[in-house]
């Protein structure tokens, strides 16, 4: 059981790294593969988005070439959900390339579904 928990933790950490590498490089095609068609994206400033296409458009408009995400090292907490996937909780900060600023660390939650 412990080996399975370690495996899922490593896999989620790897997927987080791959997804946010695509996010930081504006690789929209890769990002789209990660998002469910029934996404629920909750943003502390913009509220709830339930449209995959609306989320992607927002990333194109507000993120690409303007913002980079950085995971706070050592902050990931990953909990397996047997038969479904996992919950990832951690802290990240954003580098605003336009304003040349870095946000304070913010907490995030991602629900990962194994397909």
C-alpha positions, 0 to 999 in steps of 0.5 A: 500500500505504501509503494502505491501511495509513493507511486501516485505522489511521484506521478502527480508531481510529474504531471504537475511539472509537465502541465505547468511547463506547458502553461509557462511556455504557452503550449495550448495543445498540451494544456487542453489535453489535461482539462476535462470537458466538464472542468470546474476552475475556481479562481480567487479573483475571477470566480468559477469557470465551467467552460474549457474553451473559455478557460483556454481563451483566458489563458491565451489572453491573460497568461501567454507571454505575461505570467509564469507559474512557480511551484513552492518547493516542498509544498505538495500534498498528494492524497490518492483517491482509490478508483478515481485519481488524487487530490493535489494541494500545494503553494505556488507563486506567479511571476508577472512578466509585464509588471515585473512582479512576483505574487505572494505564495497562494494555495491551490487544489487540483483534482486529478482523474485517472483515465 
